[in-house]
Amino acid sequence: MKTKILKSHKSKTSKTKTSKSKTSKSKKSKTKSSKFIHNAIKHKEIKRKITRKVARQFEIDRVKQITKIIPLFTKFYNKVTNDELIALKYYKGYGSFWQTEFLTNEKNPREIYFPFHISQEQYFRRDIFGPNSKKYPMLKSFDIKDIPNYIKHNYEARIKILNDLDSIYNKTDCPRLSGNEILFRGMTLPKTFKKYKEGDTFTFKNFISTTADRSISEMYSRGGVLFILQYLTNIPFLYMPYSKINKYTGIDYSKYMGLESPYHDLSEYTLPRNLEFKIDKIEDGFVSPEHVLQFSWLRNKNKKNISTFTKLNKLLKQKGIIKSVNTNNNTTNNTEENIIEKEIFPKVKIYYCSFTKWHPREPLNYDTMMKDAKYVLDEDALSSWNLHP
């Protein structure tokens, strides 16, 4: 009897465990299913907001947005120190490209290129520092004996500028994003990004330029990659007007900026370094029509013209599109618009990304960053010094 009871009890227990496991599996599958549906709906809504079909409304919204931002930054930039304004000016020019290469350099050991091109050196001294240039010793000519001096002075000055840029974001009154903005960043696809897939996270170690205008980001992507950045709640940002910063004090610059127009603007939102994002979705897309000629020229090694209307007409006939356009059959996916996009418009890889974390930022230190570095002579830059004695 005991044996029977024991067997009976065991079978009941196993059944209970089986039913529980089935219930938990069904709950998990339902959760996954509902999460998938939620993400699909969310993605569809984002795509609707950024579609080119509502370009007119998008442009109206963009201008409204910039019109609200300009007074905020007119007031904010009025308080920046001279050193902080120098940081803004440098980032606005060559600095944005240099800091990207410097802060994202993952080679081991770190490669330090020298000298800077003479045009960059002149711009750095004349346009960035202006009346303050005497505070930062720069070489008037390039002497091979002065290499250690040259590297130390130049890189220390530039690293200080990056720390000054950090300090602007640290200000309590620095304007912050609401999280409702959709920002775009266009760039050539870094080699490191080829390993990433949907669901992975990555961190921008550099300060990043973004824009509220998709068309502008596509222009900077050169047909490479387009990042769509979302949910940047409470993250400080700096609005960078399209015009050059040619003032030497925050007060003078804020007065000048108050006259800026939101039309024909890059709508540039510069974000702090060390922002982490999650890749929600990766898609193949197409650049806007206004950039087709530019990218076709860049991509075509033979520098031939893009397809003519004759070629386009022939293409549509081959695909059977011209005949189907005159019918009432709307079920086919081979619409004239889709064929033109797939065959004529240059492709761009689109990464839909959600903000996840802002990592701590330690002040950049010259000795730490230069430790065990490999110094590489840039012969092209060196030749520019020889041409300008």
NORRA-V235141 format. One record per pair of residues at least 24 apart in sequence whose ideal C-beta (glycine too) atoms are under 6 Angstrom apart, sorted by the first residue. I is the first residue (numbers start at 0). J is the second residue. D is the distance in whole Angstrom. If there is no record, write none. Layout:
i=I j=J d=D
i=I j=J d=D
This chain:
i=42 j=280 d=6
i=49 j=213 d=6
i=61 j=211 d=5
i=61 j=212 d=6
i=61 j=266 d=6
i=62 j=261 d=5
i=65 j=261 d=4
i=65 j=264 d=6
i=65 j=266 d=6
i=66 j=261 d=5
i=68 j=238 d=5
i=69 j=259 d=6
i=71 j=174 d=5
i=72 j=238 d=5
i=73 j=253 d=5
i=73 j=256 d=5
i=73 j=257 d=5
i=76 j=249 d=5
i=76 j=252 d=6
i=76 j=253 d=5
i=77 j=249 d=6
i=77 j=250 d=6
i=77 j=253 d=4
i=79 j=249 d=4
i=82 j=163 d=5
i=83 j=163 d=5
i=83 j=167 d=5
i=84 j=249 d=5
i=85 j=127 d=6
i=86 j=160 d=5
i=86 j=163 d=4
i=86 j=164 d=4
i=88 j=127 d=5
i=88 j=244 d=5
i=89 j=127 d=5
i=89 j=160 d=5
i=91 j=244 d=6
i=93 j=119 d=5
i=98 j=161 d=6
i=98 j=205 d=6
i=99 j=205 d=5
i=102 j=204 d=5
i=102 j=205 d=4
i=103 j=204 d=5
i=103 j=205 d=5
i=108 j=371 d=5
i=108 j=372 d=6
i=108 j=373 d=5
i=109 j=372 d=5
i=110 j=373 d=5
i=110 j=375 d=5
i=111 j=372 d=5
i=111 j=374 d=5
i=112 j=375 d=5
i=112 j=377 d=5
i=113 j=150 d=5
i=114 j=141 d=6
i=114 j=380 d=5
i=116 j=380 d=4
i=116 j=383 d=5
i=117 j=383 d=4
i=117 j=384 d=5
i=117 j=387 d=5
i=129 j=247 d=5
i=141 j=384 d=4
i=155 j=365 d=5
i=158 j=363 d=5
i=158 j=365 d=5
i=161 j=363 d=5
i=162 j=362 d=5
i=162 j=363 d=6
i=165 j=360 d=6
i=168 j=235 d=5
i=168 j=271 d=4
i=173 j=235 d=4
i=175 j=233 d=5
i=175 j=235 d=5
i=176 j=231 d=5
i=176 j=234 d=5
i=176 j=236 d=6
i=178 j=230 d=5
i=178 j=232 d=3
i=181 j=229 d=6
i=182 j=209 d=4
i=182 j=228 d=5
i=182 j=268 d=6
i=183 j=210 d=5
i=183 j=213 d=5
i=183 j=216 d=4
i=184 j=209 d=5
i=184 j=216 d=6
i=184 j=226 d=4
i=185 j=216 d=4
i=185 j=217 d=6
i=185 j=219 d=4
i=185 j=220 d=3
i=185 j=225 d=5
i=187 j=221 d=6
i=187 j=223 d=4
i=188 j=223 d=5
i=188 j=224 d=4
i=195 j=278 d=6
i=197 j=278 d=6
i=197 j=280 d=6
i=197 j=281 d=6
i=199 j=278 d=5
i=200 j=275 d=6
i=200 j=277 d=5
i=202 j=275 d=5
i=203 j=274 d=5
i=204 j=272 d=6
i=205 j=272 d=6
i=206 j=272 d=5
i=207 j=270 d=5
i=208 j=267 d=6
i=208 j=269 d=5
i=209 j=268 d=5
i=210 j=265 d=6
i=210 j=266 d=5
i=210 j=267 d=6
i=211 j=266 d=4
i=212 j=266 d=5
i=214 j=287 d=5
i=215 j=265 d=5
i=217 j=286 d=5
i=217 j=287 d=6
i=217 j=290 d=5
i=218 j=290 d=6
i=220 j=347 d=6
i=222 j=294 d=4
i=222 j=345 d=4
i=222 j=347 d=6
i=224 j=348 d=5
i=225 j=347 d=5
i=225 j=349 d=5
i=226 j=350 d=5
i=226 j=352 d=6
i=227 j=351 d=5
i=228 j=352 d=5
i=229 j=353 d=6
i=230 j=353 d=5
i=230 j=354 d=5
i=231 j=354 d=5
i=236 j=268 d=5
i=236 j=270 d=6
i=237 j=269 d=4
i=239 j=267 d=4
i=239 j=269 d=5
i=241 j=265 d=5
i=273 j=358 d=4
i=273 j=360 d=5
i=274 j=357 d=6
i=275 j=355 d=5
i=275 j=356 d=4
i=276 j=352 d=4
i=276 j=354 d=6
i=277 j=353 d=5
i=277 j=355 d=5
i=278 j=350 d=6
i=278 j=352 d=6
i=279 j=351 d=5
i=279 j=353 d=6
i=280 j=351 d=4
i=281 j=350 d=6
i=282 j=349 d=5
i=283 j=346 d=6
i=284 j=347 d=5
i=284 j=349 d=4
i=285 j=340 d=5
i=285 j=344 d=4
i=286 j=344 d=6
i=286 j=345 d=5
i=286 j=347 d=5
i=291 j=344 d=6
i=294 j=345 d=4
i=306 j=343 d=6
i=314 j=342 d=6
